[in-house]
Amino acid sequence: MENSSSASMQKTNKVSLILLNEIDSEEVNVTKTVFFFALGLVIIFGNATSIVIFWHRRFFLQRSTILLMNLTAADLLVGFVIIFTMLEDILPSFFISREVYSEINVGFDAFALLSSILFLAAISVERQHAVLRPLRHLFIPTCYYFSGVLTV
């Protein structure tokens, strides 16, 4: 009798543990979604503010800020990618199938994240050139900056 009650007690403990794990994973999912959605909104707001400030002060900017403006635009795309990724958890799947959504999301995610990283690398190379060859750096035509932006 003790063995059967002990076995049923173990089964009950396993079932309650499984249910608690499912509840915890749902809470973590909601917490993760809310956190990343808020993070995406902060990134979008901060970079949109920077773009507005760059736009209003465009006549006072130097050539090196062209790369900073493009990094801001790339980071704005990263914020949109975060929101777009979190929408997969929020929106029901009757608008678009999850497979199609995932394919679109992966391409958009790769583009935004790689463009942000490449702009960081371009800024690093530009700053290195400015430190190592300051006189030569002063006479670089602006068209090279624009070609660098278009390349990245």
C-alpha positions in Angstrom: 0.0 0.0 0.0 2.8 2.4 0.8 4.5 1.6 -2.5 1.3 2.5 -4.5 0.8 5.7 -2.5 4.5 6.6 -2.9 4.3 5.9 -6.7 1.1 8.0 -7.1 2.8 10.8 -5.0 5.8 10.7 -7.4 3.5 10.9 -10.4 1.7 13.8 -8.9 5.0 15.6 -8.2 6.1 15.0 -11.8 2.9 16.3 -13.2 2.9 19.4 -11.0 6.6 20.0 -11.9 5.8 19.7 -15.6 2.8 22.2 -15.2 5.0 24.6 -13.2 7.7 24.5 -15.9 5.1 25.2 -18.6 3.8 28.2 -16.5 7.3 29.5 -16.0 8.1 29.2 -19.7 5.0 31.2 -20.6 5.9 33.8 -18.0 9.4 34.0 -19.4 8.0 34.2 -22.9 5.8 37.1 -22.0 8.6 38.8 -20.1 11.0 38.3 -23.0 8.5 39.7 -25.5 7.7 42.7 -23.4 11.4 43.4 -22.7 12.5 43.2 -26.3 9.5 45.1 -27.6 10.3 47.9 -25.2 14.0 47.7 -26.2 13.0 48.0 -29.9 10.9 51.0 -29.1 13.8 52.7 -27.2 16.2 52.0 -30.1 13.7 53.4 -32.6 13.0 56.5 -30.6 16.7 57.2 -29.9 17.8 56.7 -33.5 14.9 58.6 -34.9 15.8 61.5 -32.6 19.4 61.4 -33.7 18.3 61.4 -37.4 16.1 64.5 -36.8 19.0 66.2 -35.0 21.4 65.3 -37.9 18.9 66.6 -40.4 18.3 69.9 -38.7 22.1 70.5 -38.3 23.1 69.2 -41.8 24.7 72.5 -42.8 27.1 72.4 -39.8 28.1 68.8 -40.1 31.5 67.5 -41.2 32.2 64.8 -43.7 32.9 62.2 -41.0 29.4 62.5 -39.7 28.1 61.0 -42.9 29.1 57.6 -41.6 27.5 58.3 -38.2 24.2 59.3 -39.9 24.3 56.0 -41.8 25.1 54.0 -38.6 22.1 55.7 -37.0 19.9 54.6 -40.0 21.3 51.0 -39.7 20.6 50.9 -36.0 17.1 52.2 -36.7 16.6 49.2 -38.9 17.8 47.0 -36.0 15.1 48.4 -33.8 12.5 47.6 -36.5 13.9 44.1 -36.7 13.5 43.6 -33.0 9.9 44.8 -33.2 9.2 42.7 -36.2 10.6 39.6 -34.5 8.5 40.2 -31.4 5.4 40.5 -33.5 5.8 36.9 -34.4 5.0 36.0 -30.8 2.1 38.5 -30.5 0.2 38.2 -33.8 -1.9 35.2 -34.6 -0.7 33.2 -37.6 -3.9 33.7 -39.7 -2.4 36.8 -41.4 0.6 35.0 -42.8 2.1 31.5 -42.2 4.9 31.2 -39.7 7.2 29.7 -42.4 6.8 32.7 -44.7 7.1 35.1 -41.7 10.3 33.4 -40.6 11.9 33.6 -44.1 11.1 37.3 -44.3 12.3 37.9 -40.8 15.6 36.0 -41.3 16.5 38.0 -44.4 15.5 41.4 -42.9 17.4 40.5 -39.7 20.6 39.5 -41.5 20.5 42.7 -43.6 19.9 45.1 -40.7 22.4 43.5 -38.4 25.2 43.2 -41.0 24.7 46.7 -42.2 25.0 48.0 -38.6 28.2 46.0 -38.0 29.7 47.0 -41.4 29.0 50.7 -40.7 30.8 50.3 -37.3 33.8 48.8 -39.2 33.7 51.7 -41.8 33.7 54.3 -39.0 36.6 52.5 -37.4 38.7 52.4 -40.6 37.9 56.1 -41.3 38.9 57.1 -37.7 42.1 55.0 -38.0 42.9 56.8 -41.3 42.3 60.2 -39.7 44.7 59.4 -36.8 47.5 57.7 -38.9 47.4 60.1 -41.8 45.8 63.4 -40.7 47.0 65.6 -43.5 46.0 63.1 -46.2 42.7 62.6 -44.4 41.9 66.3 -44.7 42.0 66.1 -48.5 39.8 63.1 -49.1 37.0 64.1 -51.4 33.5 63.8 -50.2 32.6 61.4 -53.0 34.7 58.7 -51.3 32.5 59.0 -48.2 29.4 58.6 -50.3 30.9 55.6 -52.2 31.7 54.0 -48.8 28.1 54.5 -47.7 26.8 53.0 -50.9 29.2 50.1 -50.7 28.3 49.2 -47.1 
